[in-house]
Amino acid sequence: MANTEKDRITQERLVSIAADWYGQMADGRVPTITLPTRTKANIEYDPKTEVWKYGSKGTTRTANSAKSAQHILKMAYVVGFLKQQLIESRSSTLREMYYISEGWKRAKFAAQDESNMLVEDLEIVTSLSREAFHLRPEEDGASIYGPLRLREQTKRGGNRDIHCQEDVGGEAGYPIPSNVENIKFLDHDASFVIAMETGGMYARLMENGFDEKHNAILLHLKGQPARSTRRMLKRMNNELGIPVVIFTDGDPPWSYRIFASIAYGSIKAAHMSDLLATPGGARFVGVQPSDISDYNLPSDHLTEGDTAALKAILTDPPRFDTEYWRTQIQLQLEIGLKSEQQAFASRGGLDFVTKEYLPTRLSEMGIL
């Protein structure tokens, strides 16, 4: 679908919100809007799709109170701002929109968290992503390096083809844009994608030629992955038909939650799980708690917070209620240790992770 057609559909869905309010007032009714209740109690795991989604509980905002009327007023201003942005084929960051609201008088936001939440409300109502509104986050996206050729749109409306090994920098790779819907995959020679938490490990695999030896697409997650990164991983898994493996530190709970957000979606973005999560297609490769003991990796002791987080993970049935995760988490609680990806270098030098650990693990998993 061409960008102009996408933008037209987006405009229609945004304007329909205001049209509903107009119709309500024309009928002599107070304007209202109903949204899913934004609480953890209304987040449910959908076993059919294997992702987090909002439940059936809803909250209706009606303009018969000052607080709700102000919320609807702010939403009307944002709808108008986004519509104009689409008409002019321009974009803005979430932060810029927050500052622009300073000129909206009673409709201005008290904090950016408030404006971010309102954008999420619009995503839910329109069934579209903020990228469709031409809104982007402040942070940079992740980067990829490997045997993949794609076509991206330029700022001036043209297209350019890029090979993610031959046409990119030898250290950075191809930077994933905030809106990956404008990317078209042309061809690839990849057998799998390996997504890494740290830049050091991403650079290690690039330098050691892991991508060429194993026909792998390397992806740097940059810690907790941005939405564009998760969408890119889902698209590569679905459209290229190749598995995704997640390689993080063995640092609870953050590293395991990185995997969970990719595989099952996040509670915060439950309304976008169908677009962002890769259930069944994403698998965890390490660092496993068993690796810490099997390889005698340099490690740190778990803090009280780490221990509490691991115990909490065991009560998260949809995502970690498997024999594999129960065994690994119980082992980590027993040994009381955590370790980082780079710790493998202590066992056999800089090449150990690419020549020994990853080939062994990926073979065990049936990836290689």
ZANURO-777743 format. One line per field, with one value per residue (C-alpha): z, y, x; residue number from 1. Coordinates in nm, 3 decimals. Example, Ala and Ser with C-alpha at 12.3 -4.5 7.8 and 13.67 -1.06 7.14 Angstrom:
2
c3 <- c(0.780:0.714)
c2 <- c(-0.450:-0.106)
c1 <- c(1.230:1.367)
seq <- c(1:2)
//
This chain:
368
c3 <- c(0.000:-0.102:0.167:0.041:0.076:0.425:0.527:0.387:0.592:0.901:0.855:0.815:1.134:1.333:1.199:1.270:1.642:1.620:1.390:1.659:1.913:1.665:1.610:1.981:2.035:1.734:1.901:2.224:2.401:2.599:2.405:2.531:2.439:2.572:2.613:2.766:3.134:3.148:3.449:3.495:3.608:3.256:3.079:2.972:2.805:2.488:2.449:2.089:1.973:2.261:2.337:2.598:2.517:2.690:2.846:2.822:3.097:2.968:3.096:2.950:2.957:2.928:2.907:3.194:3.436:3.412:3.418:3.145:2.935:2.948:2.839:2.537:2.461:2.462:2.240:1.995:1.977:1.917:1.645:1.475:1.509:1.367:1.082:0.976:1.006:0.772:0.521:0.512:0.497:0.800:1.116:1.475:1.788:2.092:2.277:2.014:2.029:2.406:2.373:2.094:2.334:2.536:2.289:2.332:2.647:2.852:2.633:2.709:2.878:3.233:3.156:2.864:3.021:2.980:2.610:2.551:2.713:2.498:2.183:2.303:2.346:1.984:1.876:2.050:1.908:1.550:1.554:1.410:1.539:1.630:1.332:1.112:1.274:1.168:1.534:1.630:1.958:2.056:2.086:1.795:1.660:1.669:1.383:1.173:0.975:0.753:0.422:0.368:0.082:0.143:-0.011:0.199:0.127:0.128:0.285:-0.059:-0.145:-0.354:-0.289:-0.245:-0.223:0.053:0.121:0.496:0.456:0.138:0.159:0.528:0.764:0.890:1.254:1.275:1.027:0.888:1.134:1.176:1.117:1.355:1.099:0.955:0.755:0.485:0.439:0.174:0.194:-0.149:-0.093:0.164:0.223:0.598:0.798:1.118:1.304:1.624:1.833:2.100:2.409:2.408:2.152:2.254:2.154:1.832:1.740:1.838:1.602:1.320:1.364:1.379:1.062:1.235:0.986:0.686:0.834:0.950:0.711:1.008:1.035:1.339:1.529:1.815:2.054:2.246:2.575:2.612:2.246:2.095:1.927:1.582:1.669:1.785:1.473:1.253:1.424:1.380:1.014:0.944:1.118:0.942:0.597:0.556:0.735:0.948:1.324:1.570:1.864:2.153:2.311:2.633:2.954:3.232:3.449:3.607:3.559:3.287:3.039:3.058:3.022:2.702:2.563:2.693:2.538:2.199:2.221:2.396:2.395:2.683:2.925:2.843:2.470:2.503:2.241:1.986:2.065:1.737:1.552:1.783:1.942:1.781:1.962:1.858:1.632:1.899:2.120:2.400:2.335:2.648:2.870:3.056:3.430:3.342:3.132:3.442:3.615:3.308:3.184:3.527:3.400:3.595:3.775:4.039:4.329:4.295:4.494:4.707:4.429:4.170:4.384:4.436:4.062:3.976:4.217:4.062:3.713:3.831:3.899:3.542:3.394:3.035:2.959:3.186:3.289:3.090:3.206:3.051:3.232:3.564:3.559:3.464:3.714:3.999:3.916:3.921:4.260:4.387:4.261:4.342:4.051:3.737:3.445:3.126:2.762:2.752:3.034:2.777:2.668:2.993:2.892:2.553:2.438:2.204:1.962:2.214:2.190:1.808:1.758:2.055:2.257:1.994:1.741:2.018:2.156:1.816:1.711:2.028:1.944:1.586:1.436:1.286)
c2 <- c(0.000:0.339:0.591:0.835:0.565:0.475:0.840:0.879:0.584:0.719:1.061:0.903:0.703:1.002:1.233:0.968:1.015:1.384:1.301:1.071:1.354:1.589:1.336:1.291:1.666:1.701:1.446:1.644:1.401:1.473:1.359:1.033:0.789:0.436:0.289:-0.031:0.003:0.069:-0.143:-0.464:-0.632:-0.582:-0.734:-1.091:-1.356:-1.476:-1.846:-1.844:-1.575:-1.630:-1.258:-1.006:-0.819:-0.591:-0.760:-0.668:-0.406:-0.055:0.300:0.559:0.922:1.163:1.541:1.587:1.632:1.886:1.622:1.406:1.707:1.827:1.482:1.488:1.844:1.736:1.440:1.672:1.896:1.597:1.464:1.804:1.824:1.475:1.531:1.845:1.662:1.392:1.647:1.820:1.489:1.590:1.406:1.490:1.323:1.250:1.510:1.776:1.718:1.760:2.099:2.207:2.156:2.450:2.669:2.481:2.673:2.454:2.155:2.157:1.855:1.865:1.610:1.404:1.082:1.224:1.300:0.960:0.788:0.984:0.876:0.516:0.578:0.689:0.378:0.166:0.354:0.361:0.019:0.194:0.251:0.589:0.549:0.571:0.913:1.016:1.021:0.879:0.828:1.023:0.726:0.579:0.244:-0.068:-0.182:-0.495:-0.651:-0.955:-1.112:-0.913:-0.676:-0.430:-0.124:0.185:0.512:0.827:1.156:1.296:1.021:0.807:0.458:0.310:-0.049:-0.146:-0.467:-0.493:-0.623:-0.469:-0.121:-0.035:0.065:-0.214:-0.127:0.012:-0.182:-0.067:0.158:0.046:0.346:0.436:0.325:-0.011:-0.037:0.167:-0.111:-0.379:-0.699:-0.785:-1.099:-1.269:-1.560:-1.581:-1.895:-1.711:-1.380:-1.346:-1.043:-0.934:-0.721:-0.555:-0.359:-0.539:-0.879:-0.736:-0.600:-0.929:-1.135:-0.883:-0.880:-1.259:-1.299:-1.492:-1.354:-1.492:-1.829:-1.909:-1.699:-1.501:-1.160:-0.987:-0.739:-0.510:-0.468:-0.177:-0.308:-0.312:-0.312:-0.022:-0.087:-0.049:-0.318:-0.561:-0.491:-0.553:-0.887:-0.992:-0.896:-1.084:-1.392:-1.379:-1.257:-1.420:-1.738:-1.755:-1.812:-1.544:-1.621:-1.381:-1.355:-1.151:-1.127:-1.367:-1.074:-1.115:-0.992:-0.741:-0.975:-1.229:-0.955:-0.843:-1.189:-1.191:-0.851:-0.978:-1.319:-1.232:-0.855:-0.609:-0.515:-0.145:-0.202:-0.479:-0.309:-0.352:-0.713:-0.852:-0.618:-0.632:-0.977:-1.285:-1.579:-1.915:-1.751:-1.612:-1.838:-1.773:-1.880:-1.742:-1.648:-1.933:-1.986:-2.333:-2.165:-1.987:-2.319:-2.530:-2.282:-2.148:-1.794:-1.491:-1.371:-1.149:-1.248:-1.193:-0.901:-0.928:-0.747:-0.998:-1.289:-1.134:-1.068:-1.428:-1.558:-1.318:-1.449:-1.799:-1.668:-1.533:-1.848:-1.744:-1.649:-1.855:-2.152:-2.409:-2.687:-2.507:-2.178:-2.337:-2.543:-2.249:-2.005:-2.254:-2.321:-1.951:-1.916:-2.209:-2.084:-1.721:-1.583:-1.372:-1.314:-1.111:-1.209:-1.090:-1.329:-1.607:-1.440:-1.559:-1.923:-1.924:-1.574:-1.341:-1.614:-1.856:-1.729:-1.744:-2.065:-2.271:-2.147:-2.022:-2.303:-2.559:-2.395:-2.326:-2.685:-2.809:-2.586:-2.713:-2.375:-2.488)
c1 <- c(0.000:0.142:0.225:-0.039:-0.305:-0.183:-0.191:-0.543:-0.668:-0.493:-0.655:-0.997:-0.965:-0.842:-1.114:-1.380:-1.309:-1.397:-1.691:-1.832:-1.816:-1.985:-2.263:-2.312:-2.345:-2.576:-2.804:-2.797:-2.565:-2.251:-1.938:-1.788:-1.514:-1.457:-1.109:-0.972:-0.891:-0.516:-0.432:-0.235:-0.556:-0.695:-0.394:-0.455:-0.244:-0.414:-0.325:-0.446:-0.201:0.047:0.080:-0.037:-0.360:-0.606:-0.906:-1.274:-1.279:-1.334:-1.340:-1.574:-1.470:-1.758:-1.741:-1.987:-1.693:-1.415:-1.139:-1.293:-1.390:-1.030:-0.908:-1.140:-1.027:-0.663:-0.743:-0.922:-0.615:-0.387:-0.618:-0.604:-0.226:-0.174:-0.418:-0.230:0.101:-0.025:-0.159:0.179:0.372:0.574:0.673:0.757:0.887:0.675:0.880:0.817:0.443:0.454:0.625:0.391:0.100:0.233:0.044:-0.285:-0.384:-0.621:-0.538:-0.165:-0.013:0.118:0.391:0.514:0.387:0.038:0.084:0.245:-0.053:-0.294:-0.110:-0.143:-0.518:-0.535:-0.346:-0.609:-0.908:-0.776:-0.604:-0.298:0.054:0.199:0.432:0.122:0.059:0.413:0.519:0.855:1.045:1.354:1.586:1.777:1.673:1.885:2.106:2.141:2.424:2.397:2.292:1.975:1.886:1.606:1.447:1.377:1.206:1.416:1.319:1.237:0.993:1.226:1.360:1.704:1.820:2.062:2.250:2.303:2.659:2.791:2.638:2.677:2.956:3.177:3.114:2.760:2.548:2.213:2.025:1.664:1.431:1.150:0.889:0.988:0.665:0.842:1.098:1.053:1.256:1.400:1.607:1.830:2.065:2.003:1.931:1.842:1.855:2.055:1.956:2.204:2.156:2.498:2.696:3.014:2.877:2.729:3.073:3.241:3.021:3.073:3.452:3.471:3.264:2.985:2.734:2.924:3.016:2.663:2.449:2.321:2.160:2.309:2.094:2.196:1.903:2.060:1.927:1.549:1.442:1.251:0.917:1.071:1.327:1.060:0.853:1.158:1.224:0.862:0.863:1.187:1.049:0.710:0.809:1.150:1.048:1.363:1.393:1.501:1.729:1.783:2.128:2.131:2.327:2.233:2.127:1.783:1.525:1.616:1.781:1.499:1.241:1.414:1.348:0.989:0.908:1.023:0.857:0.530:0.496:0.507:0.234:0.279:0.225:-0.035:-0.252:0.031:0.124:-0.004:0.235:0.535:0.555:0.709:0.545:0.683:0.941:1.174:1.386:1.633:1.993:2.168:2.344:2.172:2.213:2.345:2.617:2.744:2.810:2.899:3.160:3.255:3.196:3.317:3.008:2.854:2.634:2.261:2.126:1.815:1.633:1.760:1.640:1.299:1.268:1.355:1.093:0.841:0.927:0.833:0.482:0.451:0.292:0.227:0.584:0.806:0.593:0.790:1.019:1.317:1.261:1.163:1.483:1.706:1.554:1.564:1.931:2.011:1.844:2.052:2.389:2.305:2.507:2.463:2.697:2.745:2.790:3.150:3.239:3.280:3.605:3.763:3.723:3.895:3.974:3.791:3.683:3.534:3.177:3.169:3.369:3.254:2.960:2.714:2.770:2.717:2.406:2.251:2.313:2.143:1.847:1.827:1.912:2.244)
seq <- c(1:2:3:4:5:6:7:8:9:10:11:12:13:14:15:16:17:18:19:20:21:22:23:24:25:26:27:28:29:30:31:32:33:34:35:36:37:38:39:40:41:42:43:44:45:46:47:48:49:50:51:52:53:54:55:56:57:58:59:60:61:62:63:64:65:66:67:68:69:70:71:72:73:74:75:76:77:78:79:80:81:82:83:84:85:86:87:88:89:90:91:92:93:94:95:96:97:98:99:100:101:102:103:104:105:106:107:108:109:110:111:112:113:114:115:116:117:118:119:120:121:122:123:124:125:126:127:128:129:130:131:132:133:134:135:136:137:138:139:140:141:142:143:144:145:146:147:148:149:150:151:152:153:154:155:156:157:158:159:160:161:162:163:164:165:166:167:168:169:170:171:172:173:174:175:176:177:178:179:180:181:182:183:184:185:186:187:188:189:190:191:192:193:194:195:196:197:198:199:200:201:202:203:204:205:206:207:208:209:210:211:212:213:214:215:216:217:218:219:220:221:222:223:224:225:226:227:228:229:230:231:232:233:234:235:236:237:238:239:240:241:242:243:244:245:246:247:248:249:250:251:252:253:254:255:256:257:258:259:260:261:262:263:264:265:266:267:268:269:270:271:272:273:274:275:276:277:278:279:280:281:282:283:284:285:286:287:288:289:290:291:292:293:294:295:296:297:298:299:300:301:302:303:304:305:306:307:308:309:310:311:312:313:314:315:316:317:318:319:320:321:322:323:324:325:326:327:328:329:330:331:332:333:334:335:336:337:338:339:340:341:342:343:344:345:346:347:348:349:350:351:352:353:354:355:356:357:358:359:360:361:362:363:364:365:366:367:368)
//
